[in-house]
Amino acid sequence: MKKILTWRLMITLVLLACSAAVYAVHYFLFRDFRGIFFNLISDFAFLFIYALIILLVVERLLAQREKLAMMKKMNMVIGTFFSEVGLELLRKFSAFADNASGLAGDLQITSHWGKKDFQRALALARTFSYSVRIDASGLPDLRDLRRFLLEKRSFLLRLLENPNLLEHEGFTDLLWAVFHLTDELAYRIESLEGLPAGDLLHLAADLKRAYSQLTKEWIAYMGHLKESYPFLFSLAARINPFNPKASAVVE
């Protein structure tokens, strides 16, 4: 600390000495002390405007840097979510969507995709008409989904405790949709047998909400990986949950 103060003091003295030397040269050349004083006052007056400009620029740069750092941390959390829960949820949700193949056909993401391709896919996911249906034949899949969500409940709760996620409205909405579906299934009997048709329609609506939001967030996350982490994107594209033939093995 003492060395830092000494270094700063030396720099300060050197700069002040240089300034005094320049003013001295000016005086000996032009013998105009009044002009020197006038320029000094003018420069001092502008100093406040200069400080304001620097303050605004530095503040903006610091804010952008802080935002980028926060986004990096947030995307790490989102990546953990998809590794632990999201990808498997997409596979399980597709079992209840009658038209899942129609959506999957447009989400065969490859290394050739660019920003426009991800924008197109995201627009499709937002406007796609998800046809989700739950009936007696789908109860085994629904019980499997219930078990999976209850097992991951503590993990999802820890995600909500992360303050960085508060800045990502879309992902926060996704977590709440998944939590709501989890609670709906948890409050019903474990076998899920004998549920009336109206209740199955209600569960289908909750599942549809979570499915649509999960799909959008997955596409956005894949776009982020493609742009910032190509090596992570390579694996994510190979295990695409919308590709029934997906494999992590490189052929």
C-alpha positions as CSV (number, residue, x, y, z in Angstrom):
1,M,0.0,0.0,0.0
2,K,2.9,2.4,0.9
3,K,4.6,1.6,-2.4
4,I,1.4,2.4,-4.3
5,L,1.0,5.8,-2.5
6,T,4.7,6.6,-3.2
7,W,4.2,5.8,-6.9
8,R,1.1,8.0,-7.1
9,L,2.8,10.8,-5.3
10,M,5.8,10.7,-7.7
11,I,3.5,10.7,-10.7
12,T,1.6,13.7,-9.2
13,L,4.7,15.7,-8.6
14,V,6.1,15.0,-12.0
15,L,2.9,16.1,-13.7
16,L,2.7,19.2,-11.6
17,A,6.3,20.0,-12.4
18,C,5.7,19.5,-16.2
19,S,2.7,21.8,-16.0
20,A,4.6,24.5,-14.2
21,A,7.5,24.2,-16.7
22,V,5.1,24.7,-19.6
23,Y,3.6,27.8,-18.0
24,A,7.1,29.1,-17.3
25,V,8.1,28.7,-20.9
26,H,5.0,30.4,-22.0
27,Y,5.7,33.4,-19.7
28,F,9.4,33.7,-20.8
29,L,8.4,33.6,-24.5
30,F,5.4,35.9,-24.5
31,R,5.7,37.8,-21.2
32,D,1.9,37.6,-20.9
33,F,1.0,36.6,-17.3
34,R,-2.5,37.9,-17.9
35,G,-3.0,35.5,-20.8
36,I,-1.7,32.6,-18.8
37,F,-4.1,33.4,-15.9
38,F,-7.0,33.8,-18.3
39,N,-6.3,30.4,-20.0
40,L,-5.9,28.8,-16.6
41,I,-9.3,30.0,-15.4
42,S,-10.9,29.0,-18.7
43,D,-9.4,25.5,-18.5
44,F,-10.5,25.2,-14.9
45,A,-14.0,26.2,-15.8
46,F,-14.1,23.5,-18.5
47,L,-12.7,21.0,-16.1
48,F,-16.2,20.5,-14.5
49,I,-17.7,19.8,-17.9
50,Y,-14.9,17.4,-18.8
51,A,-15.3,15.6,-15.4
52,L,-19.1,15.3,-16.2
53,I,-18.4,13.8,-19.6
54,I,-15.8,11.3,-18.2
55,L,-18.2,10.4,-15.3
56,L,-21.1,9.6,-17.7
57,V,-18.8,7.6,-20.1
58,V,-17.1,5.7,-17.3
59,E,-20.4,5.0,-15.6
60,R,-21.9,3.6,-18.8
61,L,-18.8,1.5,-19.5
62,L,-18.9,0.1,-15.9
63,A,-22.6,-0.6,-16.2
64,Q,-22.1,-2.5,-19.5
65,R,-19.2,-4.5,-18.0
66,E,-21.3,-5.3,-14.9
67,K,-24.2,-6.4,-17.1
68,L,-21.9,-8.6,-19.3
69,A,-20.5,-10.2,-16.1
70,M,-24.0,-10.8,-14.8
71,M,-25.2,-12.3,-18.1
72,K,-22.2,-14.6,-18.1
73,K,-23.0,-15.9,-14.6
74,M,-26.7,-16.2,-15.5
75,N,-26.0,-18.2,-18.6
76,M,-23.8,-20.6,-16.5
77,V,-26.8,-21.1,-14.3
78,I,-29.1,-21.6,-17.2
79,G,-26.7,-24.1,-18.7
80,T,-26.7,-26.0,-15.4
81,F,-30.5,-26.0,-15.5
82,F,-30.6,-27.6,-19.0
83,S,-28.0,-30.2,-18.1
84,E,-29.8,-31.2,-14.9
85,V,-33.5,-30.7,-15.8
86,G,-34.3,-28.9,-19.0
87,L,-33.2,-31.3,-21.7
88,E,-34.9,-34.3,-20.0
89,L,-38.0,-32.2,-19.5
90,L,-38.2,-31.4,-23.2
91,R,-38.0,-35.1,-24.0
92,K,-40.7,-35.9,-21.5
93,F,-43.0,-33.1,-22.5
94,S,-42.9,-34.1,-26.2
95,A,-44.6,-37.4,-25.2
96,F,-47.8,-35.3,-24.5
97,A,-47.6,-33.1,-27.6
98,D,-49.6,-34.4,-30.6
99,N,-47.7,-32.2,-33.0
100,A,-44.2,-32.3,-31.4
101,S,-42.8,-33.7,-34.7
102,G,-43.9,-30.5,-36.5
103,L,-41.9,-28.4,-34.1
104,A,-38.9,-30.8,-34.0
105,G,-38.5,-30.6,-37.8
106,D,-37.6,-26.9,-37.6
107,L,-35.3,-27.3,-34.6
108,Q,-32.6,-29.6,-36.0
109,I,-29.9,-27.1,-35.0
110,T,-26.5,-27.6,-36.6
111,S,-23.1,-25.9,-36.6
112,H,-24.2,-24.1,-39.8
113,W,-26.9,-22.1,-38.0
114,G,-26.4,-18.4,-37.8
115,K,-28.1,-15.6,-35.8
116,K,-30.9,-15.4,-38.3
117,D,-31.6,-19.1,-38.0
118,F,-31.9,-18.8,-34.3
119,Q,-34.2,-15.8,-34.6
120,R,-36.4,-17.6,-37.0
121,A,-36.6,-20.7,-34.7
122,L,-37.4,-18.5,-31.7
123,A,-40.2,-16.7,-33.7
124,L,-41.5,-20.2,-34.6
125,A,-41.5,-21.3,-31.0
126,R,-43.4,-18.2,-29.9
127,T,-46.2,-18.7,-32.5
128,F,-46.3,-22.5,-32.6
129,S,-49.7,-24.0,-31.6
130,Y,-48.7,-26.6,-29.1
131,S,-51.3,-29.4,-29.0
132,V,-50.9,-31.0,-25.6
133,R,-53.2,-33.8,-24.6
134,I,-53.3,-36.0,-21.5
135,D,-55.6,-39.1,-21.4
136,A,-55.6,-42.4,-19.7
137,S,-53.1,-43.9,-22.1
138,G,-50.6,-41.2,-21.1
139,L,-50.8,-41.7,-17.3
140,P,-47.5,-43.8,-17.2
141,D,-45.7,-40.9,-18.9
142,L,-47.4,-38.5,-16.5
143,R,-46.3,-40.5,-13.5
144,D,-42.8,-40.6,-14.8
145,L,-42.9,-36.8,-15.3
146,R,-44.2,-36.4,-11.7
147,R,-41.5,-38.5,-10.2
148,F,-38.8,-36.6,-12.2
149,L,-40.0,-33.2,-11.2
150,L,-40.3,-34.1,-7.5
151,E,-36.8,-35.5,-7.6
152,K,-35.5,-32.2,-9.0
153,R,-37.6,-29.9,-6.8
154,S,-34.7,-29.0,-4.4
155,F,-32.5,-28.2,-7.4
156,L,-35.1,-25.9,-8.8
157,L,-35.5,-24.2,-5.5
158,R,-31.8,-23.4,-5.3
159,L,-32.0,-21.9,-8.8
160,L,-34.7,-19.4,-7.6
161,E,-32.4,-18.4,-4.8
162,N,-29.9,-17.1,-7.3
163,P,-30.3,-13.2,-7.5
164,N,-28.8,-13.1,-11.0
165,L,-31.9,-14.8,-12.4
166,L,-34.1,-11.9,-11.3
167,E,-32.7,-10.0,-14.3
168,H,-33.8,-12.7,-16.7
169,E,-37.6,-12.4,-16.9
170,G,-38.1,-15.2,-19.4
171,F,-36.2,-17.8,-17.5
172,T,-37.8,-16.8,-14.2
173,D,-41.2,-17.3,-15.8
174,L,-40.1,-20.7,-17.0
175,L,-39.1,-21.7,-13.5
176,W,-42.4,-20.6,-12.1
177,A,-44.2,-22.5,-14.8
178,V,-42.2,-25.7,-14.0
179,F,-42.8,-25.2,-10.3
180,H,-46.5,-24.8,-10.8
181,L,-46.7,-28.0,-12.8
182,T,-44.7,-29.8,-10.1
183,D,-47.1,-28.6,-7.4
184,E,-50.1,-29.5,-9.4
185,L,-48.8,-33.1,-9.8
186,A,-47.5,-33.3,-6.3
187,Y,-51.0,-32.6,-4.8
188,R,-52.6,-35.5,-6.6
189,I,-52.4,-39.1,-5.7
190,E,-49.2,-40.9,-6.8
191,S,-50.9,-43.2,-9.2
192,L,-52.8,-40.3,-10.9
193,E,-55.6,-42.8,-11.6
194,G,-59.2,-41.8,-11.8
195,L,-58.6,-38.1,-12.5
196,P,-61.7,-36.5,-14.2
197,A,-61.4,-35.2,-17.8
198,G,-61.6,-31.6,-16.7
199,D,-58.6,-32.1,-14.4
200,L,-56.6,-33.7,-17.1
201,L,-57.4,-30.7,-19.3
202,H,-56.1,-28.4,-16.5
203,L,-52.9,-30.4,-16.2
204,A,-52.5,-30.3,-20.0
205,A,-52.7,-26.5,-20.0
206,D,-50.1,-26.3,-17.2
207,L,-47.8,-28.7,-19.1
208,K,-48.3,-26.7,-22.4
209,R,-47.3,-23.5,-20.6
210,A,-44.1,-25.0,-19.3
211,Y,-43.4,-26.7,-22.6
212,S,-43.7,-23.6,-24.7
213,Q,-41.6,-21.5,-22.4
214,L,-38.9,-24.2,-22.0
215,T,-38.6,-24.5,-25.8
216,K,-38.1,-20.7,-26.2
217,E,-35.5,-20.6,-23.5
218,W,-33.7,-23.6,-24.9
219,I,-33.4,-22.0,-28.4
220,A,-32.2,-18.7,-26.9
221,Y,-29.6,-20.6,-24.8
222,M,-28.4,-22.6,-27.9
223,G,-28.0,-19.3,-29.7
224,H,-25.8,-18.0,-26.8
225,L,-23.7,-21.1,-26.9
226,K,-23.2,-20.9,-30.7
227,E,-22.0,-17.3,-30.4
228,S,-19.9,-17.5,-27.2
229,Y,-18.9,-21.1,-26.5
230,P,-18.6,-23.2,-29.8
231,F,-17.2,-26.2,-27.9
232,L,-20.2,-26.3,-25.6
233,F,-22.5,-25.8,-28.6
234,S,-21.1,-28.8,-30.4
235,L,-22.2,-31.1,-27.6
236,A,-25.5,-29.4,-27.1
237,A,-26.4,-29.7,-30.8
238,R,-25.4,-33.4,-30.8
239,I,-27.8,-34.1,-27.9
240,N,-30.6,-32.0,-29.3
241,P,-33.8,-33.2,-27.4
242,F,-35.9,-32.5,-30.5
243,N,-33.8,-35.1,-32.5
244,P,-34.9,-38.7,-31.7
245,K,-31.7,-39.9,-33.2
246,A,-29.5,-37.6,-31.1
247,S,-26.2,-39.0,-29.9
248,A,-23.2,-37.4,-28.1
249,V,-20.9,-39.7,-30.1
250,V,-19.1,-37.9,-32.9
251,E,-19.3,-39.7,-36.2
